[in-house]
Amino acid sequence: MAIASLSRPNKMVVALALALFAVFMGNSSAHLSPDFYYKSCPKLLSTVRAGVRSAVAKEPRMGASLLRLHFHDCFVNGCDGSILLEDTPTFTGEQTAAPNNRSVRGFNVIESIKKNLEKVCPGVVSCADILTLSARDSVVALGGPSWKVKLGRRDSKTASFSDVVGAIPPPTSTLDTLINRFNTKGLSPRDLVALSGAHTIGQARCLFFKNRIYNETNIDESFAKERQRSCPRNGGDDNRAPLDFRTPKLFDNYYYKNLLEKKALLRSDQVLHDGGSTDSLVELYGDDSDAFESDFVAAMIKMGDIQPLTGSQGQIRKVCSRPN
């Protein structure tokens, strides 16, 4: 009887072994947890929050930039901090690829937060997790919702210049292009519309909306003329305009109200409400800010789960701009 009982697999032992194997393999977002650094870096949340608040207080636009930085990181081979890697004479990363070049910013804020964390818990917190937390804290700093961020990502050792263009949807995207790009990342059309609400903050360069304000027809005429004042047909490509002209420094649902009035700055925003399958979601979020915030939070958590490196994968970079 004793021999027979010993020969049977102990369920608890098997479960523990599988859990350890999964952690070792580090290939699932299931191993991310809000409490990941609870003991190893108890000052993590307060340190990141202080860094983000300081940066946004100096320049409100930085909140949108940090949120966008996280998005551009996650959409290219997962949330692994690869966008933070600077080019070297022998390496070309993501920063100079077309969707990022002279566009993504906030690297100095992430690096500053990383330096402060290295003082209180050296070699513990990944740059990928700092990016994710900074995105959340930026939303909060600008009046948006908060949520528990799952943590435990590790940093990639490399980045891919060539993978950026096919992953990041351009501002000229059609609705089908947007839906397909998000679908490849495991994000639904509902996630797409909710995450697009991030454009309630931030700005865009004239270069990216010039064709819309001069040549497209699904745009409010007075809105187009107002934007033309700072975005001439010839030149002025670097002039900027707010993505949400009503409350550009506040995280709210006015972005959707703008779409309902055909006052979206970018084509890739207006296509969300232009007689297509996502019209009803735009109308919902424009009417119900609680519904928007709830779905935005769910989509941000889902986006943060895209292909994280965990366990023994990747590394914890000492400096976010270069591998160890």
C-alpha positions in Angstrom: 0.0 0.0 0.0 2.8 2.4 0.9 4.7 1.5 -2.2 1.6 2.0 -4.3 0.9 5.4 -2.8 4.5 6.5 -3.4 4.2 5.7 -7.0 1.3 7.9 -7.6 2.1 11.5 -8.6 1.5 13.9 -5.8 -0.7 16.6 -7.3 0.9 19.4 -5.2 4.4 18.4 -6.2 3.4 18.3 -9.9 1.7 21.6 -9.7 4.7 23.2 -8.0 7.0 21.7 -10.6 4.8 23.0 -13.5 4.8 26.4 -11.9 8.6 26.5 -11.5 9.0 25.3 -15.1 6.6 28.1 -16.3 8.5 30.7 -14.3 11.8 29.4 -15.7 10.5 29.4 -19.3 9.1 32.9 -18.7 6.9 32.9 -21.8 3.5 33.9 -20.4 1.9 37.1 -19.3 0.2 35.0 -16.6 3.3 35.4 -14.5 3.0 39.2 -14.3 1.7 40.5 -11.0 1.0 43.9 -9.5 3.0 42.6 -6.4 6.0 41.4 -8.3 8.4 44.0 -6.7 6.6 44.2 -3.4 9.6 42.9 -1.4 12.4 43.5 -3.8 11.7 47.2 -4.5 9.0 48.6 -2.1 9.7 52.2 -3.2 9.1 51.4 -6.9 5.6 52.9 -7.3 6.3 56.1 -5.4 9.6 56.6 -7.3 8.0 56.2 -10.7 5.0 58.3 -9.7 7.2 61.2 -8.5 9.2 61.1 -11.7 6.2 61.2 -13.9 4.4 63.9 -11.9 7.5 66.1 -12.0 7.9 65.7 -15.8 4.2 66.3 -16.5 4.2 69.4 -14.2 7.0 70.9 -16.3 5.4 69.9 -19.6 1.9 68.5 -19.8 2.5 67.1 -23.2 5.0 64.7 -21.7 2.2 62.7 -20.3 0.9 61.9 -23.8 4.5 61.2 -24.9 5.1 58.6 -22.2 1.8 56.9 -22.9 2.6 56.8 -26.6 6.1 55.5 -25.8 4.6 52.5 -24.1 2.2 51.8 -27.0 5.0 52.0 -29.5 7.1 49.6 -27.4 4.4 47.0 -26.9 3.4 46.9 -30.6 6.9 46.0 -31.8 7.7 42.5 -30.6 6.0 43.0 -27.2 6.4 45.1 -24.1 10.1 44.6 -23.7 11.6 48.1 -23.5 13.2 47.6 -26.9 12.2 51.1 -28.1 14.5 52.6 -25.4 17.7 51.1 -27.0 19.7 53.8 -28.7 21.5 53.2 -32.0 25.3 52.5 -32.0 27.8 52.3 -34.9 27.0 48.5 -35.1 23.3 48.5 -34.2 20.2 50.2 -35.5 17.2 49.9 -33.3 13.6 51.1 -33.4 14.0 54.8 -32.6 14.8 56.0 -36.2 12.3 53.9 -38.0 9.7 56.0 -39.8 6.8 55.8 -37.2 9.2 56.7 -34.4 11.8 59.0 -36.0 11.6 62.6 -34.5 8.2 61.5 -33.1 8.6 59.3 -30.0 10.0 61.1 -26.9 10.3 60.9 -23.2 13.4 58.8 -23.1 15.1 61.2 -20.7 12.2 60.8 -18.2 12.4 57.0 -18.2 16.2 57.2 -17.8 15.9 59.6 -14.9 13.4 57.3 -13.2 15.7 54.4 -13.8 18.6 56.2 -12.2 16.5 56.9 -9.1 15.4 53.3 -8.9 19.0 52.1 -9.2 19.8 54.0 -6.0 17.0 52.3 -3.9 17.0 48.9 -5.5 19.8 48.4 -8.0 19.5 45.8 -10.7 15.9 44.9 -9.8 13.3 46.8 -11.9 13.2 46.5 -15.7 12.9 49.4 -18.0 9.9 47.7 -19.6 8.1 47.8 -16.3 9.1 51.5 -15.8 7.5 52.2 -19.2 4.3 50.5 -18.3 4.0 52.2 -14.9 4.9 55.6 -16.5 2.0 55.2 -19.0 -0.4 54.6 -16.2 0.9 57.4 -14.0 0.8 59.8 -17.0 -2.9 59.1 -17.5 -3.6 59.7 -13.8 -1.5 62.9 -13.7 -3.7 64.3 -16.5 -7.0 63.5 -14.8 -7.6 60.0 -16.1 -8.3 56.7 -14.4 -5.9 54.6 -12.4 -5.4 50.8 -12.4 -3.2 48.1 -11.0 -0.3 47.5 -13.4 0.9 43.9 -13.7 4.7 43.8 -13.4 7.5 41.3 -13.9 8.6 42.1 -17.5 12.2 41.9 -18.4 14.2 43.9 -20.9 15.1 42.7 -24.4 18.8 42.7 -25.3 18.1 43.9 -28.9 15.6 45.8 -31.1 14.4 45.6 -34.7 14.4 48.6 -37.0 12.6 46.6 -39.7 9.8 45.3 -37.6 8.5 48.8 -36.7 6.8 49.9 -39.9 4.7 46.8 -40.2 3.5 47.0 -36.6 2.7 50.6 -35.9 -0.4 51.8 -37.8 0.3 55.1 -39.7 -2.0 58.2 -39.2 -3.3 57.6 -42.7 -4.7 54.1 -41.8 -8.1 52.9 -42.9 -10.4 51.2 -40.4 -9.6 47.8 -41.8 -5.8 48.4 -41.4 -6.3 49.5 -37.8 -8.5 46.5 -37.0 -6.0 44.1 -38.6 -2.9 45.6 -36.9 -4.6 45.5 -33.5 -5.9 42.0 -34.1 -2.3 40.7 -34.8 -1.5 41.8 -31.2 -4.5 40.1 -29.7 -6.5 43.3 -29.4 -10.2 43.5 -30.4 -11.9 46.4 -32.3 -13.3 47.4 -28.9 -9.7 47.6 -27.6 -8.8 49.6 -30.6 -11.4 52.2 -30.1 -10.8 52.4 -26.4 -7.0 52.8 -26.8 -7.5 55.4 -29.5 -9.0 57.5 -26.7 -5.4 58.2 -25.6 -5.5 60.8 -28.4 -7.5 62.9 -25.9 -4.1 64.2 -25.0 -1.0 65.0 -27.1 -0.2 66.7 -30.3 0.5 65.8 -34.0 2.8 67.4 -36.5 1.3 69.2 -39.5 3.0 66.7 -41.8 0.6 64.0 -40.6 -2.7 65.9 -40.9 -2.0 68.3 -43.8 -3.7 66.1 -46.4 -6.7 65.7 -44.2 -7.4 69.4 -43.6 -7.0 70.3 -47.3 -8.2 67.3 -49.3 -10.5 65.1 -47.2 -14.3 65.6 -47.1 -15.3 63.9 -43.9 -14.1 66.8 -41.9 -15.9 69.8 -40.4 -15.2 72.8 -42.7 -14.6 75.4 -40.0 -12.4 73.0 -38.1 -10.3 72.3 -41.2 -9.9 76.1 -41.9 -8.8 76.7 -38.3 -6.1 74.1 -38.5 -5.0 75.4 -41.9 -4.0 78.7 -40.2 -1.0 76.9 -38.6 -0.5 74.2 -41.2 0.0 75.8 -44.6 -0.2 73.8 -47.8 3.5 74.3 -48.3 6.0 74.1 -45.4 5.2 74.2 -41.7 5.5 70.4 -41.5 6.8 70.6 -37.9 4.1 72.9 -36.6 1.9 71.1 -34.1 -1.8 71.0 -33.2 -3.6 69.2 -30.3 -5.2 65.9 -31.1 -8.1 67.1 -28.9 -8.6 70.8 -29.6 -11.1 71.2 -26.7 -9.3 69.8 -23.6 -5.8 69.0 -24.9 -4.2 68.7 -21.5 -7.0 66.7 -19.8 -7.6 63.0 -20.1 -11.3 62.8 -20.8 -13.8 61.6 -23.5 -13.8 64.8 -25.6 -11.8 62.9 -28.2 -14.9 60.9 -29.1 -17.1 64.0 -29.0 -14.8 65.5 -31.6 -15.1 62.4 -33.9 -18.9 62.7 -33.7 -18.6 66.2 -35.1 -16.0 65.2 -37.8 -13.4 67.2 -36.0 -10.7 64.5 -35.7 -7.2 65.8 -36.6 -6.0 62.5 -38.0 -7.6 60.4 -40.6 -6.8 57.3 -38.5 -9.0 58.8 -35.8 -12.0 59.9 -37.9 -12.3 56.5 -39.6 -13.4 55.1 -36.2 -16.7 57.1 -36.8 -17.3 57.3 -40.5 -20.1 54.9 -41.2 -18.2 51.7 -40.2 -18.4 48.9 -37.7 -16.9 51.0 -34.8 -19.3 53.9 -35.0 -21.4 52.6 -32.1 -18.4 52.4 -29.8 -17.4 56.0 -30.5 -21.0 57.0 -29.8 -21.0 55.1 -26.5 -17.7 56.6 -25.3 -18.7 60.1 -26.4 -21.9 59.8 -24.3 -20.5 57.8 -21.3 -17.1 58.7 -19.9 -17.3 55.9 -17.3 -17.7 53.3 -20.1 -14.7 54.8 -21.9 -12.5 54.8 -18.8 -13.5 51.2 -17.9 -12.8 49.9 -21.4 -9.6 51.9 -21.7 -8.2 50.5 -18.5 -9.1 46.9 -19.6 -7.4 47.5 -23.0 -4.3 49.0 -21.4 -3.9 46.0 -19.2 -4.4 43.7 -22.2 -1.9 45.7 -24.2 0.7 45.4 -21.4 0.4 41.6 -21.7 1.7 41.5 -25.3 4.7 39.1 -25.5 6.4 40.1 -22.2 9.8 38.6 -21.5 9.7 37.0 -18.0 11.6 34.5 -15.9 15.0 33.9 -17.3 14.4 35.7 -20.6 16.0 39.0 -21.5 17.7 40.9 -18.7 17.3 43.8 -16.2 19.1 46.6 -17.9 21.2 48.8 -15.7 20.8 51.7 -18.2 17.6 51.8 -20.3 19.3 53.0 -23.5 21.7 50.1 -23.9 21.9 46.4 -23.0 24.2 45.3 -20.2 
